[in-house]
Amino acid sequence: MSRICSIRGSHVRSGGRIHRSGLAKKKGGIGRHVTKVVKRKVSPNLQNKRIWVPEFGHYVRLKLSCKAIKTITKNGALNTLMKAGLV
């Protein structure tokens, strides 16, 4: 299954991690040096949730990021689902 939020559309992004070697100058070394830049993946914090929609009278099962859960809590389930185009 894809790692995409149903509401916000946030997905896995790629980034870089910098590898460094050496001892810092303030710790008595000659400084840190970049030796390599490695690709890494940054995943959204996705949760499988059942959201109660009182206007429909039943639950809707969604894969949501935590930010989307906060949005649903703030704006209401039906309003958020309509804005996302899921209803």
N, CA, C and O atoms as a Maestro MAE file, in Angstrom:
{
 s_m_m2io_version
 :::
 2.0.0
}

f_m_ct {
 s_m_title
 :::
 protein
 m_atom[348] {
  # First column is atom index #
  i_m_mmod_type
  r_m_x_coord
  r_m_y_coord
  r_m_z_coord
  i_m_residue_number
  s_m_chain_name
  s_m_pdb_residue_name
  s_m_pdb_atom_name
  i_m_atomic_number
  :::
  1 25 0.835 -1.181 0.000 1 A "MET " " N  " 7
  2 3 0.000 0.000 0.000 1 A "MET " " CA " 6
  3 2 0.878 1.242 0.000 1 A "MET " " C  " 6
  4 15 1.947 1.255 0.611 1 A "MET " " O  " 8
  5 25 0.427 2.280 -0.685 2 A "SER " " N  " 7
  6 3 1.246 3.480 -0.780 2 A "SER " " CA " 6
  7 2 1.222 4.257 0.535 2 A "SER " " C  " 6
  8 15 0.255 4.197 1.294 2 A "SER " " O  " 8
  9 25 2.294 4.977 0.781 3 A "ARG " " N  " 7
  10 3 2.412 5.766 2.008 3 A "ARG " " CA " 6
  11 2 2.041 7.204 1.703 3 A "ARG " " C  " 6
  12 15 2.899 8.086 1.684 3 A "ARG " " O  " 8
  13 25 0.746 7.438 1.461 4 A "ILE " " N  " 7
  14 3 0.239 8.770 1.119 4 A "ILE " " CA " 6
  15 2 -0.953 9.065 2.016 4 A "ILE " " C  " 6
  16 15 -1.820 8.213 2.210 4 A "ILE " " O  " 8
  17 25 -0.991 10.279 2.563 5 A "CYS " " N  " 7
  18 3 -2.108 10.708 3.395 5 A "CYS " " CA " 6
  19 2 -3.323 10.986 2.504 5 A "CYS " " C  " 6
  20 15 -3.194 11.612 1.452 5 A "CYS " " O  " 8
  21 25 -4.500 10.520 2.927 6 A "SER " " N  " 7
  22 3 -5.718 10.700 2.143 6 A "SER " " CA " 6
  23 2 -6.165 12.151 2.103 6 A "SER " " C  " 6
  24 15 -6.731 12.589 1.101 6 A "SER " " O  " 8
  25 25 -5.927 12.901 3.159 7 A "ILE " " N  " 7
  26 3 -6.401 14.285 3.256 7 A "ILE " " CA " 6
  27 2 -5.391 15.265 2.670 7 A "ILE " " C  " 6
  28 15 -5.729 16.045 1.780 7 A "ILE " " O  " 8
  29 25 -4.173 15.232 3.155 8 A "ARG " " N  " 7
  30 3 -3.170 16.234 2.777 8 A "ARG " " CA " 6
  31 2 -2.333 15.840 1.569 8 A "ARG " " C  " 6
  32 15 -1.765 16.707 0.904 8 A "ARG " " O  " 8
  33 25 -2.249 14.552 1.275 9 A "GLY " " N  " 7
  34 3 -1.436 14.099 0.156 9 A "GLY " " CA " 6
  35 2 0.048 14.058 0.465 9 A "GLY " " C  " 6
  36 15 0.864 13.938 -0.449 9 A "GLY " " O  " 8
  37 25 0.413 14.155 1.739 10 A "SER " " N  " 7
  38 3 1.833 14.096 2.090 10 A "SER " " CA " 6
  39 2 2.343 12.673 1.869 10 A "SER " " C  " 6
  40 15 1.643 11.703 2.159 10 A "SER " " O  " 8
  41 25 3.562 12.559 1.355 11 A "HIS " " N  " 7
  42 3 4.114 11.269 0.959 11 A "HIS " " CA " 6
  43 2 5.581 11.190 1.341 11 A "HIS " " C  " 6
  44 15 6.141 12.140 1.890 11 A "HIS " " O  " 8
  45 25 6.202 10.054 1.050 12 A "VAL " " N  " 7
  46 3 7.611 9.839 1.370 12 A "VAL " " CA " 6
  47 2 8.458 10.783 0.510 12 A "VAL " " C  " 6
  48 15 8.288 10.862 -0.707 12 A "VAL " " O  " 8
  49 25 9.370 11.493 1.173 13 A "ARG " " N  " 7
  50 3 10.262 12.415 0.469 13 A "ARG " " CA " 6
  51 2 11.679 11.899 0.585 13 A "ARG " " C  " 6
  52 15 11.994 11.126 1.489 13 A "ARG " " O  " 8
  53 25 12.533 12.326 -0.331 14 A "SER " " N  " 7
  54 3 13.930 11.932 -0.238 14 A "SER " " CA " 6
  55 2 14.744 13.100 0.292 14 A "SER " " C  " 6
  56 15 14.421 14.266 0.062 14 A "SER " " O  " 8
  57 25 15.788 12.765 0.995 15 A "GLY " " N  " 7
  58 3 16.653 13.784 1.562 15 A "GLY " " CA " 6
  59 2 18.070 13.266 1.613 15 A "GLY " " C  " 6
  60 15 18.385 12.233 1.022 15 A "GLY " " O  " 8
  61 25 18.924 13.984 2.321 16 A "GLY " " N  " 7
  62 3 20.309 13.584 2.423 16 A "GLY " " CA " 6
  63 2 20.788 13.634 3.848 16 A "GLY " " C  " 6
  64 15 20.403 14.517 4.616 16 A "GLY " " O  " 8
  65 25 21.638 12.675 4.205 17 A "ARG " " N  " 7
  66 3 22.270 12.668 5.507 17 A "ARG " " CA " 6
  67 2 23.759 12.870 5.282 17 A "ARG " " C  " 6
  68 15 24.358 12.199 4.440 17 A "ARG " " O  " 8
  69 25 24.356 13.779 6.020 18 A "ILE " " N  " 7
  70 3 25.764 14.119 5.837 18 A "ILE " " CA " 6
  71 2 26.601 13.316 6.834 18 A "ILE " " C  " 6
  72 15 26.388 13.403 8.044 18 A "ILE " " O  " 8
  73 25 27.544 12.542 6.324 19 A "HIS " " N  " 7
  74 3 28.486 11.807 7.167 19 A "HIS " " CA " 6
  75 2 29.700 12.700 7.410 19 A "HIS " " C  " 6
  76 15 30.262 13.276 6.478 19 A "HIS " " O  " 8
  77 25 30.089 12.804 8.666 20 A "ARG " " N  " 7
  78 3 31.244 13.626 9.022 20 A "ARG " " CA " 6
  79 2 32.243 12.786 9.806 20 A "ARG " " C  " 6
  80 15 31.868 11.842 10.501 20 A "ARG " " O  " 8
  81 25 33.503 13.136 9.687 21 A "SER " " N  " 7
  82 3 34.529 12.455 10.485 21 A "SER " " CA " 6
  83 2 35.411 13.509 11.133 21 A "SER " " C  " 6
  84 15 35.459 14.655 10.688 21 A "SER " " O  " 8
  85 25 36.095 13.116 12.171 22 A "GLY " " N  " 7
  86 3 36.999 14.032 12.858 22 A "GLY " " CA " 6
  87 2 36.434 14.494 14.183 22 A "GLY " " C  " 6
  88 15 35.271 14.251 14.505 22 A "GLY " " O  " 8
  89 25 37.278 15.162 14.943 23 A "LEU " " N  " 7
  90 3 36.898 15.685 16.246 23 A "LEU " " CA " 6
  91 2 36.727 17.192 16.142 23 A "LEU " " C  " 6
  92 15 37.523 17.867 15.488 23 A "LEU " " O  " 8
  93 25 35.702 17.716 16.778 24 A "ALA " " N  " 7
  94 3 35.417 19.149 16.713 24 A "ALA " " CA " 6
  95 2 36.571 19.964 17.305 24 A "ALA " " C  " 6
  96 15 37.283 19.503 18.198 24 A "ALA " " O  " 8
  97 25 36.736 21.181 16.789 25 A "LYS " " N  " 7
  98 3 37.839 22.037 17.247 25 A "LYS " " CA " 6
  99 2 37.720 22.369 18.724 25 A "LYS " " C  " 6
  100 15 38.722 22.419 19.437 25 A "LYS " " O  " 8
  101 25 36.484 22.596 19.188 26 A "LYS " " N  " 7
  102 3 36.337 22.957 20.597 26 A "LYS " " CA " 6
  103 2 36.562 21.772 21.534 26 A "LYS " " C  " 6
  104 15 36.669 21.943 22.749 26 A "LYS " " O  " 8
  105 25 36.634 20.560 20.958 27 A "LYS " " N  " 7
  106 3 36.976 19.385 21.749 27 A "LYS " " CA " 6
  107 2 38.441 18.997 21.578 27 A "LYS " " C  " 6
  108 15 38.858 17.931 22.031 27 A "LYS " " O  " 8
  109 25 39.227 19.860 20.924 28 A "GLY " " N  " 7
  110 3 40.654 19.617 20.812 28 A "GLY " " CA " 6
  111 2 41.093 18.986 19.512 28 A "GLY " " C  " 6
  112 15 42.264 18.635 19.367 28 A "GLY " " O  " 8
  113 25 40.182 18.832 18.555 29 A "GLY " " N  " 7
  114 3 40.534 18.218 17.284 29 A "GLY " " CA " 6
  115 2 40.880 19.262 16.238 29 A "GLY " " C  " 6
  116 15 41.039 20.443 16.549 29 A "GLY " " O  " 8
  117 25 40.997 18.813 14.990 30 A "ILE " " N  " 7
  118 3 41.322 19.733 13.896 30 A "ILE " " CA " 6
  119 2 40.091 20.110 13.078 30 A "ILE " " C  " 6
  120 15 40.203 20.763 12.040 30 A "ILE " " O  " 8
  121 25 38.929 19.700 13.548 31 A "GLY " " N  " 7
  122 3 37.683 20.069 12.873 31 A "GLY " " CA " 6
  123 2 37.008 18.874 12.225 31 A "GLY " " C  " 6
  124 15 37.633 17.846 11.966 31 A "GLY " " O  " 8
  125 25 35.735 19.034 11.974 32 A "ARG " " N  " 7
  126 3 34.942 17.969 11.353 32 A "ARG " " CA " 6
  127 2 34.985 18.141 9.843 32 A "ARG " " C  " 6
  128 15 34.990 19.267 9.345 32 A "ARG " " O  " 8
  129 25 35.015 17.037 9.114 33 A "HIS " " N  " 7
  130 3 35.059 17.089 7.656 33 A "HIS " " CA " 6
  131 2 33.956 16.214 7.075 33 A "HIS " " C  " 6
  132 15 33.698 15.114 7.563 33 A "HIS " " O  " 8
  133 25 33.310 16.718 6.026 34 A "VAL " " N  " 7
  134 3 32.279 15.951 5.338 34 A "VAL " " CA " 6
  135 2 32.965 14.899 4.480 34 A "VAL " " C  " 6
  136 15 33.818 15.218 3.651 34 A "VAL " " O  " 8
  137 25 32.582 13.630 4.686 35 A "THR " " N  " 7
  138 3 33.192 12.554 3.916 35 A "THR " " CA " 6
  139 2 32.238 11.970 2.887 35 A "THR " " C  " 6
  140 15 32.679 11.417 1.880 35 A "THR " " O  " 8
  141 25 30.935 12.084 3.125 36 A "LYS " " N  " 7
  142 3 29.982 11.458 2.230 36 A "LYS " " CA " 6
  143 2 28.597 12.054 2.469 36 A "LYS " " C  " 6
  144 15 28.280 12.453 3.589 36 A "LYS " " O  " 8
  145 25 27.778 12.116 1.433 37 A "VAL " " N  " 7
  146 3 26.374 12.479 1.565 37 A "VAL " " CA " 6
  147 2 25.567 11.278 1.105 37 A "VAL " " C  " 6
  148 15 25.718 10.824 -0.029 37 A "VAL " " O  " 8
  149 25 24.705 10.757 1.984 38 A "VAL " " N  " 7
  150 3 23.959 9.532 1.734 38 A "VAL " " CA " 6
  151 2 22.479 9.869 1.577 38 A "VAL " " C  " 6
  152 15 21.937 10.673 2.336 38 A "VAL " " O  " 8
  153 25 21.827 9.253 0.589 39 A "LYS " " N  " 7
  154 3 20.386 9.435 0.406 39 A "LYS " " CA " 6
  155 2 19.635 8.751 1.529 39 A "LYS " " C  " 6
  156 15 20.044 7.698 2.018 39 A "LYS " " O  " 8
  157 25 18.532 9.362 1.931 40 A "ARG " " N  " 7
  158 3 17.656 8.754 2.923 40 A "ARG " " CA " 6
  159 2 16.221 9.109 2.594 40 A "ARG " " C  " 6
  160 15 15.969 10.037 1.824 40 A "ARG " " O  " 8
  161 25 15.273 8.375 3.172 41 A "LYS " " N  " 7
  162 3 13.853 8.619 2.968 41 A "LYS " " CA " 6
  163 2 13.259 9.219 4.230 41 A "LYS " " C  " 6
  164 15 13.582 8.794 5.339 41 A "LYS " " O  " 8
  165 25 12.390 10.206 4.058 42 A "VAL " " N  " 7
  166 3 11.693 10.831 5.170 42 A "VAL " " CA " 6
  167 2 10.225 10.492 5.002 42 A "VAL " " C  " 6
  168 15 9.576 10.978 4.076 42 A "VAL " " O  " 8
  169 25 9.689 9.651 5.902 43 A "SER " " N  " 7
  170 3 8.313 9.179 5.799 43 A "SER " " CA " 6
  171 2 7.384 10.039 6.640 43 A "SER " " C  " 6
  172 15 7.773 10.488 7.718 43 A "SER " " O  " 8
  173 25 6.155 10.281 6.166 44 A "PRO " " N  " 7
  174 3 5.173 10.978 6.999 44 A "PRO " " CA " 6
  175 2 4.686 10.055 8.116 44 A "PRO " " C  " 6
  176 15 4.782 8.833 8.009 44 A "PRO " " O  " 8
  177 25 4.173 10.641 9.167 45 A "ASN " " N  " 7
  178 3 3.677 9.873 10.305 45 A "ASN " " CA " 6
  179 2 2.242 9.449 10.003 45 A "ASN " " C  " 6
  180 15 1.298 10.149 10.369 45 A "ASN " " O  " 8
  181 25 2.073 8.308 9.337 46 A "LEU " " N  " 7
  182 3 0.762 7.851 8.892 46 A "LEU " " CA " 6
  183 2 0.118 6.910 9.908 46 A "LEU " " C  " 6
  184 15 0.787 6.078 10.521 46 A "LEU " " O  " 8
  185 25 -1.196 7.062 10.068 47 A "GLN " " N  " 7
  186 3 -1.987 6.222 10.964 47 A "GLN " " CA " 6
  187 2 -3.218 5.742 10.203 47 A "GLN " " C  " 6
  188 15 -3.809 6.506 9.441 47 A "GLN " " O  " 8
  189 25 -3.609 4.492 10.400 48 A "ASN " " N  " 7
  190 3 -4.880 3.995 9.881 48 A "ASN " " CA " 6
  191 2 -5.949 4.309 10.906 48 A "ASN " " C  " 6
  192 15 -5.871 3.845 12.044 48 A "ASN " " O  " 8
  193 25 -6.959 5.099 10.514 49 A "LYS " " N  " 7
  194 3 -7.973 5.575 11.457 49 A "LYS " " CA " 6
  195 2 -9.370 5.335 10.923 49 A "LYS " " C  " 6
  196 15 -9.611 5.362 9.717 49 A "LYS " " O  " 8
  197 25 -10.280 5.099 11.850 50 A "ARG " " N  " 7
  198 3 -11.705 5.100 11.532 50 A "ARG " " CA " 6
  199 2 -12.267 6.410 12.056 50 A "ARG " " C  " 6
  200 15 -12.220 6.673 13.258 50 A "ARG " " O  " 8
  201 25 -12.799 7.231 11.160 51 A "ILE " " N  " 7
  202 3 -13.329 8.543 11.531 51 A "ILE " " CA " 6
  203 2 -14.855 8.468 11.517 51 A "ILE " " C  " 6
  204 15 -15.445 8.049 10.521 51 A "ILE " " O  " 8
  205 25 -15.493 8.867 12.607 52 A "TRP " " N  " 7
  206 3 -16.949 8.896 12.694 52 A "TRP " " CA " 6
  207 2 -17.464 10.163 12.016 52 A "TRP " " C  " 6
  208 15 -17.060 11.273 12.362 52 A "TRP " " O  " 8
  209 25 -18.361 9.983 11.047 53 A "VAL " " N  " 7
  210 3 -18.980 11.112 10.357 53 A "VAL " " CA " 6
  211 2 -20.444 11.146 10.780 53 A "VAL " " C  " 6
  212 15 -21.238 10.334 10.306 53 A "VAL " " O  " 8
  213 25 -20.820 12.078 11.670 54 A "PRO " " N  " 7
  214 3 -22.186 12.072 12.207 54 A "PRO " " CA " 6
  215 2 -23.253 12.338 11.144 54 A "PRO " " C  " 6
  216 15 -24.377 11.851 11.270 54 A "PRO " " O  " 8
  217 25 -22.921 13.107 10.095 55 A "GLU " " N  " 7
  218 3 -23.895 13.417 9.056 55 A "GLU " " CA " 6
  219 2 -24.285 12.160 8.262 55 A "GLU " " C  " 6
  220 15 -25.420 12.053 7.798 55 A "GLU " " O  " 8
  221 25 -23.361 11.222 8.104 56 A "PHE " " N  " 7
  222 3 -23.640 9.969 7.400 56 A "PHE " " CA " 6
  223 2 -24.131 8.880 8.352 56 A "PHE " " C  " 6
  224 15 -24.857 7.971 7.948 56 A "PHE " " O  " 8
  225 25 -23.730 8.981 9.613 57 A "GLY " " N  " 7
  226 3 -24.127 7.993 10.597 57 A "GLY " " CA " 6
  227 2 -23.282 6.730 10.569 57 A "GLY " " C  " 6
  228 15 -23.716 5.693 11.070 57 A "GLY " " O  " 8
  229 25 -22.086 6.790 9.995 58 A "HIS " " N  " 7
  230 3 -21.202 5.628 10.001 58 A "HIS " " CA " 6
  231 2 -19.743 6.078 9.963 58 A "HIS " " C  " 6
  232 15 -19.441 7.263 9.820 58 A "HIS " " O  " 8
  233 25 -18.841 5.089 10.095 59 A "TYR " " N  " 7
  234 3 -17.412 5.359 10.105 59 A "TYR " " CA " 6
  235 2 -16.850 5.372 8.687 59 A "TYR " " C  " 6
  236 15 -17.395 4.737 7.784 59 A "TYR " " O  " 8
  237 25 -15.751 6.105 8.505 60 A "VAL " " N  " 7
  238 3 -14.987 6.099 7.263 60 A "VAL " " CA " 6
  239 2 -13.561 5.709 7.630 60 A "VAL " " C  " 6
  240 15 -12.961 6.305 8.525 60 A "VAL " " O  " 8
  241 25 -13.013 4.700 6.933 61 A "ARG " " N  " 7
  242 3 -11.663 4.226 7.236 61 A "ARG " " CA " 6
  243 2 -10.671 4.941 6.311 61 A "ARG " " C  " 6
  244 15 -10.814 4.887 5.089 61 A "ARG " " O  " 8
  245 25 -9.662 5.613 6.894 62 A "LEU " " N  " 7
  246 3 -8.710 6.412 6.130 62 A "LEU " " CA " 6
  247 2 -7.293 6.176 6.631 62 A "LEU " " C  " 6
  248 15 -7.086 5.759 7.770 62 A "LEU " " O  " 8
  249 25 -6.317 6.450 5.764 63 A "LYS " " N  " 7
  250 3 -4.909 6.476 6.148 63 A "LYS " " CA " 6
  251 2 -4.522 7.947 6.231 63 A "LYS " " C  " 6
  252 15 -4.495 8.645 5.218 63 A "LYS " " O  " 8
  253 25 -4.223 8.417 7.443 64 A "LEU " " N  " 7
  254 3 -4.032 9.843 7.696 64 A "LEU " " CA " 6
  255 2 -2.687 10.121 8.333 64 A "LEU " " C  " 6
  256 15 -2.154 9.300 9.080 64 A "LEU " " O  " 8
  257 25 -2.141 11.297 8.027 65 A "SER " " N  " 7
  258 3 -0.987 11.792 8.769 65 A "SER " " CA " 6
  259 2 -1.506 12.424 10.058 65 A "SER " " C  " 6
  260 15 -2.689 12.749 10.166 65 A "SER " " O  " 8
  261 25 -0.621 12.593 11.025 66 A "CYS " " N  " 7
  262 3 -1.040 13.170 12.303 66 A "CYS " " CA " 6
  263 2 -1.503 14.611 12.137 66 A "CYS " " C  " 6
  264 15 -2.384 15.069 12.864 66 A "CYS " " O  " 8
  265 25 -0.912 15.330 11.181 67 A "LYS " " N  " 7
  266 3 -1.341 16.693 10.891 67 A "LYS " " CA " 6
  267 2 -2.789 16.701 10.381 67 A "LYS " " C  " 6
  268 15 -3.562 17.595 10.725 67 A "LYS " " O  " 8
  269 25 -3.152 15.710 9.565 68 A "ALA " " N  " 7
  270 3 -4.521 15.613 9.049 68 A "ALA " " CA " 6
  271 2 -5.504 15.289 10.165 68 A "ALA " " C  " 6
  272 15 -6.642 15.758 10.142 68 A "ALA " " O  " 8
  273 25 -5.079 14.492 11.142 69 A "ILE " " N  " 7
  274 3 -5.942 14.182 12.284 69 A "ILE " " CA " 6
  275 2 -6.234 15.447 13.072 69 A "ILE " " C  " 6
  276 15 -7.358 15.650 13.531 69 A "ILE " " O  " 8
  277 25 -5.221 16.303 13.233 70 A "LYS " " N  " 7
  278 3 -5.429 17.589 13.910 70 A "LYS " " CA " 6
  279 2 -6.389 18.468 13.123 70 A "LYS " " C  " 6
  280 15 -7.209 19.173 13.710 70 A "LYS " " O  " 8
  281 25 -6.293 18.431 11.784 71 A "THR " " N  " 7
  282 3 -7.180 19.219 10.936 71 A "THR " " CA " 6
  283 2 -8.615 18.751 11.077 71 A "THR " " C  " 6
  284 15 -9.529 19.573 11.156 71 A "THR " " O  " 8
  285 25 -8.830 17.434 11.110 72 A "ILE " " N  " 7
  286 3 -10.183 16.890 11.276 72 A "ILE " " CA " 6
  287 2 -10.743 17.271 12.639 72 A "ILE " " C  " 6
  288 15 -11.925 17.594 12.757 72 A "ILE " " O  " 8
  289 25 -9.908 17.236 13.659 73 A "THR " " N  " 7
  290 3 -10.346 17.622 14.998 73 A "THR " " CA " 6
  291 2 -10.761 19.091 15.029 73 A "THR " " C  " 6
  292 15 -11.734 19.450 15.693 73 A "THR " " O  " 8
  293 25 -10.038 19.926 14.325 74 A "LYS " " N  " 7
  294 3 -10.305 21.360 14.337 74 A "LYS " " CA " 6
  295 2 -11.514 21.740 13.484 74 A "LYS " " C  " 6
  296 15 -12.378 22.488 13.942 74 A "LYS " " O  " 8
  297 25 -11.586 21.232 12.239 75 A "ASN " " N  " 7
  298 3 -12.596 21.688 11.289 75 A "ASN " " CA " 6
  299 2 -13.799 20.770 11.164 75 A "ASN " " C  " 6
  300 15 -14.797 21.160 10.559 75 A "ASN " " O  " 8
  301 25 -13.740 19.570 11.714 76 A "GLY " " N  " 7
  302 3 -14.840 18.620 11.599 76 A "GLY " " CA " 6
  303 2 -14.591 17.635 10.468 76 A "GLY " " C  " 6
  304 15 -13.888 17.934 9.503 76 A "GLY " " O  " 8
  305 25 -15.185 16.450 10.609 77 A "ALA " " N  " 7
  306 3 -14.921 15.364 9.672 77 A "ALA " " CA " 6
  307 2 -15.499 15.644 8.292 77 A "ALA " " C  " 6
  308 15 -14.781 15.548 7.296 77 A "ALA " " O  " 8
  309 25 -16.779 15.988 8.212 78 A "LEU " " N  " 7
  310 3 -17.418 16.157 6.902 78 A "LEU " " CA " 6
  311 2 -16.810 17.318 6.135 78 A "LEU " " C  " 6
  312 15 -16.575 17.203 4.932 78 A "LEU " " O  " 8
  313 25 -16.553 18.428 6.802 79 A "ASN " " N  " 7
  314 3 -15.988 19.604 6.152 79 A "ASN " " CA " 6
  315 2 -14.608 19.285 5.566 79 A "ASN " " C  " 6
  316 15 -14.304 19.674 4.438 79 A "ASN " " O  " 8
  317 25 -13.781 18.579 6.333 80 A "THR " " N  " 7
  318 3 -12.427 18.237 5.871 80 A "THR " " CA " 6
  319 2 -12.472 17.236 4.719 80 A "THR " " C  " 6
  320 15 -11.721 17.371 3.754 80 A "THR " " O  " 8
  321 25 -13.349 16.231 4.813 81 A "LEU " " N  " 7
  322 3 -13.473 15.234 3.753 81 A "LEU " " CA " 6
  323 2 -13.989 15.854 2.454 81 A "LEU " " C  " 6
  324 15 -13.550 15.471 1.370 81 A "LEU " " O  " 8
  325 25 -14.917 16.810 2.556 82 A "MET " " N  " 7
  326 3 -15.432 17.490 1.359 82 A "MET " " CA " 6
  327 2 -14.354 18.338 0.714 82 A "MET " " C  " 6
  328 15 -14.247 18.373 -0.512 82 A "MET " " O  " 8
  329 25 -13.560 19.015 1.513 83 A "LYS " " N  " 7
  330 3 -12.491 19.858 0.977 83 A "LYS " " CA " 6
  331 2 -11.413 19.015 0.296 83 A "LYS " " C  " 6
  332 15 -10.803 19.463 -0.674 83 A "LYS " " O  " 8
  333 25 -11.172 17.792 0.797 84 A "ALA " " N  " 7
  334 3 -10.186 16.896 0.207 84 A "ALA " " CA " 6
  335 2 -10.733 16.172 -1.017 84 A "ALA " " C  " 6
  336 15 -9.970 15.555 -1.760 84 A "ALA " " O  " 8
  337 25 -12.058 16.240 -1.238 85 A "GLY " " N  " 7
  338 3 -12.668 15.587 -2.387 85 A "GLY " " CA " 6
  339 2 -12.934 14.117 -2.189 85 A "GLY " " C  " 6
  340 15 -13.063 13.376 -3.163 85 A "GLY " " O  " 8
  341 25 -13.020 13.674 -0.940 86 A "LEU " " N  " 7
  342 3 -13.273 12.267 -0.650 86 A "LEU " " CA " 6
  343 2 -14.755 11.949 -0.506 86 A "LEU " " C  " 6
  344 15 -15.149 10.783 -0.523 86 A "LEU " " O  " 8
  345 25 -15.578 12.990 -0.365 87 A "VAL " " N  " 7
  346 3 -17.025 12.791 -0.217 87 A "VAL " " CA " 6
  347 2 -17.743 13.519 -1.341 87 A "VAL " " C  " 6
  348 15 -18.971 13.486 -1.412 87 A "VAL " " O  " 8
  :::
 }
 m_bond[347] {
  # First column is bond index #
  i_m_from
  i_m_to
  i_m_order
  :::
  1 1 2 1
  2 2 3 1
  3 3 4 2
  4 3 5 1
  5 5 6 1
  6 6 7 1
  7 7 8 2
  8 7 9 1
  9 9 10 1
  10 10 11 1
  11 11 12 2
  12 11 13 1
  13 13 14 1
  14 14 15 1
  15 15 16 2
  16 15 17 1
  17 17 18 1
  18 18 19 1
  19 19 20 2
  20 19 21 1
  21 21 22 1
  22 22 23 1
  23 23 24 2
  24 23 25 1
  25 25 26 1
  26 26 27 1
  27 27 28 2
  28 27 29 1
  29 29 30 1
  30 30 31 1
  31 31 32 2
  32 31 33 1
  33 33 34 1
  34 34 35 1
  35 35 36 2
  36 35 37 1
  37 37 38 1
  38 38 39 1
  39 39 40 2
  40 39 41 1
  41 41 42 1
  42 42 43 1
  43 43 44 2
  44 43 45 1
  45 45 46 1
  46 46 47 1
  47 47 48 2
  48 47 49 1
  49 49 50 1
  50 50 51 1
  51 51 52 2
  52 51 53 1
  53 53 54 1
  54 54 55 1
  55 55 56 2
  56 55 57 1
  57 57 58 1
  58 58 59 1
  59 59 60 2
  60 59 61 1
  61 61 62 1
  62 62 63 1
  63 63 64 2
  64 63 65 1
  65 65 66 1
  66 66 67 1
  67 67 68 2
  68 67 69 1
  69 69 70 1
  70 70 71 1
  71 71 72 2
  72 71 73 1
  73 73 74 1
  74 74 75 1
  75 75 76 2
  76 75 77 1
  77 77 78 1
  78 78 79 1
  79 79 80 2
  80 79 81 1
  81 81 82 1
  82 82 83 1
  83 83 84 2
  84 83 85 1
  85 85 86 1
  86 86 87 1
  87 87 88 2
  88 87 89 1
  89 89 90 1
  90 90 91 1
  91 91 92 2
  92 91 93 1
  93 93 94 1
  94 94 95 1
  95 95 96 2
  96 95 97 1
  97 97 98 1
  98 98 99 1
  99 99 100 2
  100 99 101 1
  101 101 102 1
  102 102 103 1
  103 103 104 2
  104 103 105 1
  105 105 106 1
  106 106 107 1
  107 107 108 2
  108 107 109 1
  109 109 110 1
  110 110 111 1
  111 111 112 2
  112 111 113 1
  113 113 114 1
  114 114 115 1
  115 115 116 2
  116 115 117 1
  117 117 118 1
  118 118 119 1
  119 119 120 2
  120 119 121 1
  121 121 122 1
  122 122 123 1
  123 123 124 2
  124 123 125 1
  125 125 126 1
  126 126 127 1
  127 127 128 2
  128 127 129 1
  129 129 130 1
  130 130 131 1
  131 131 132 2
  132 131 133 1
  133 133 134 1
  134 134 135 1
  135 135 136 2
  136 135 137 1
  137 137 138 1
  138 138 139 1
  139 139 140 2
  140 139 141 1
  141 141 142 1
  142 142 143 1
  143 143 144 2
  144 143 145 1
  145 145 146 1
  146 146 147 1
  147 147 148 2
  148 147 149 1
  149 149 150 1
  150 150 151 1
  151 151 152 2
  152 151 153 1
  153 153 154 1
  154 154 155 1
  155 155 156 2
  156 155 157 1
  157 157 158 1
  158 158 159 1
  159 159 160 2
  160 159 161 1
  161 161 162 1
  162 162 163 1
  163 163 164 2
  164 163 165 1
  165 165 166 1
  166 166 167 1
  167 167 168 2
  168 167 169 1
  169 169 170 1
  170 170 171 1
  171 171 172 2
  172 171 173 1
  173 173 174 1
  174 174 175 1
  175 175 176 2
  176 175 177 1
  177 177 178 1
  178 178 179 1
  179 179 180 2
  180 179 181 1
  181 181 182 1
  182 182 183 1
  183 183 184 2
  184 183 185 1
  185 185 186 1
  186 186 187 1
  187 187 188 2
  188 187 189 1
  189 189 190 1
  190 190 191 1
  191 191 192 2
  192 191 193 1
  193 193 194 1
  194 194 195 1
  195 195 196 2
  196 195 197 1
  197 197 198 1
  198 198 199 1
  199 199 200 2
  200 199 201 1
  201 201 202 1
  202 202 203 1
  203 203 204 2
  204 203 205 1
  205 205 206 1
  206 206 207 1
  207 207 208 2
  208 207 209 1
  209 209 210 1
  210 210 211 1
  211 211 212 2
  212 211 213 1
  213 213 214 1
  214 214 215 1
  215 215 216 2
  216 215 217 1
  217 217 218 1
  218 218 219 1
  219 219 220 2
  220 219 221 1
  221 221 222 1
  222 222 223 1
  223 223 224 2
  224 223 225 1
  225 225 226 1
  226 226 227 1
  227 227 228 2
  228 227 229 1
  229 229 230 1
  230 230 231 1
  231 231 232 2
  232 231 233 1
  233 233 234 1
  234 234 235 1
  235 235 236 2
  236 235 237 1
  237 237 238 1
  238 238 239 1
  239 239 240 2
  240 239 241 1
  241 241 242 1
  242 242 243 1
  243 243 244 2
  244 243 245 1
  245 245 246 1
  246 246 247 1
  247 247 248 2
  248 247 249 1
  249 249 250 1
  250 250 251 1
  251 251 252 2
  252 251 253 1
  253 253 254 1
  254 254 255 1
  255 255 256 2
  256 255 257 1
  257 257 258 1
  258 258 259 1
  259 259 260 2
  260 259 261 1
  261 261 262 1
  262 262 263 1
  263 263 264 2
  264 263 265 1
  265 265 266 1
  266 266 267 1
  267 267 268 2
  268 267 269 1
  269 269 270 1
  270 270 271 1
  271 271 272 2
  272 271 273 1
  273 273 274 1
  274 274 275 1
  275 275 276 2
  276 275 277 1
  277 277 278 1
  278 278 279 1
  279 279 280 2
  280 279 281 1
  281 281 282 1
  282 282 283 1
  283 283 284 2
  284 283 285 1
  285 285 286 1
  286 286 287 1
  287 287 288 2
  288 287 289 1
  289 289 290 1
  290 290 291 1
  291 291 292 2
  292 291 293 1
  293 293 294 1
  294 294 295 1
  295 295 296 2
  296 295 297 1
  297 297 298 1
  298 298 299 1
  299 299 300 2
  300 299 301 1
  301 301 302 1
  302 302 303 1
  303 303 304 2
  304 303 305 1
  305 305 306 1
  306 306 307 1
  307 307 308 2
  308 307 309 1
  309 309 310 1
  310 310 311 1
  311 311 312 2
  312 311 313 1
  313 313 314 1
  314 314 315 1
  315 315 316 2
  316 315 317 1
  317 317 318 1
  318 318 319 1
  319 319 320 2
  320 319 321 1
  321 321 322 1
  322 322 323 1
  323 323 324 2
  324 323 325 1
  325 325 326 1
  326 326 327 1
  327 327 328 2
  328 327 329 1
  329 329 330 1
  330 330 331 1
  331 331 332 2
  332 331 333 1
  333 333 334 1
  334 334 335 1
  335 335 336 2
  336 335 337 1
  337 337 338 1
  338 338 339 1
  339 339 340 2
  340 339 341 1
  341 341 342 1
  342 342 343 1
  343 343 344 2
  344 343 345 1
  345 345 346 1
  346 346 347 1
  347 347 348 2
  :::
 }
}
